[in-house]
Amino acid sequence: MLERQQAGELSTRYVCAVAETVGVSERTVWRWLEQAKSTGRAEAPVRQGYAVSDEVWALLGEAGGNVSELRRRLVAAGGEVAIPSMSTLCRVIRRDRRAGRLC
């Protein structure tokens, strides 16, 4: 697709068909093409996501397993590390607990 776009042969109809096949919006396909053109890579970027460190797990234990209290402590501590939203923190801790991680 990138070669077709660079040659000026990529039609909107073709992009719509690809978007429907992949299950994304037409705009997403155009954005992927722009990213591929700017980075020179056609592969999708690997998302790292948020991971809870051992120190944060220790803080969660000190907070009695209360994620709201954990987040308050993270905000109060400040620092250079970005503090995730409450929903992200809950989701990641829930995911890790289901995988067998304990405070």
N, C-alpha and C positions, 0 to 999 in steps of 0.2 A: 504494500500500500504506500509505503514511504517513497519508493521509487516512482510509482505512478503520480503521487502528489508533486514530487519534484519535477517530473516531466510535464506537469499540467494536465494529466489525463485522468485525474481522480474526480469522479462525479459524486454529487450528493446522494444520488440514488444508491451507489455502491456503498458509501459510508452508512447509509440507513440500513442496508441489508446486513452489513457486518455488525452494526449495533444490535439489530434484532436477533441475529444469530448468537451473539455473545451474551445478550441480556443486559445491555447497558444503553444509556441514552446516546443519541447521535452526537451531542455536544461532548460527551466523554471520549468518543472515538476521535473527534477532531483534536481534543486536548492531548490525547495520547500521541497523535501524529506530531503535534507541535513539540511535545517533550522529546520525542525521538529525534526530531530534526535538530533541536537545540543541544541535546546531549550526545547525539550520535549513537545512542543505544536504543534498540527496539524492545529489549526485555522490560518487563514491569519492575519497578523498583521494589526492593525487599523492605517491608515495613518492620521496624524493630519493635514498636509498641512499648508500652510501659511495663517495667518489671519492678517488683518490690524487693529492695535490697535486704540483706540480713539485719542491717541496722534498723530499718523501718519495721521489720518483723519484731525485733526486740522492743521497739517503742510501742507496737501494737500490744505486745504482752504486758508491758507496763501500764497500758491504758485499759487493761482488763478485756481486751478483744473488741473494744468499742471503736469502730472506724471513725465516727464523728470526732471523738476525743483525739484519736491519732492525727486526723487532719488538722485539728486546732493546734496540736503540738508541733506539727510540721510547719504550719504557717508562723507560729510564734518563734520557731528556731530560725526561720528565714534561710539564709545561705544562698549559694549560687545555683543549686539544683532547682529546676522548675517543679513546682508542686502541682500534682495532677488535680483535676476537678474531683468533687466528691463522687460523682457517678463512675468515673474512671477508676478511682481508688477502690470503691466497693466491688466493681466488676472484676478487677484484677485479683483482689484478695479472695473473692468468692471462687474464681477460677483456680487459684492456687490451693485453696482449702479442699476443693473437690479432687484435686490431684494428690492430696495427702499431706500437704504442708500444715504444720501446727505452729502456733505462736511460740 
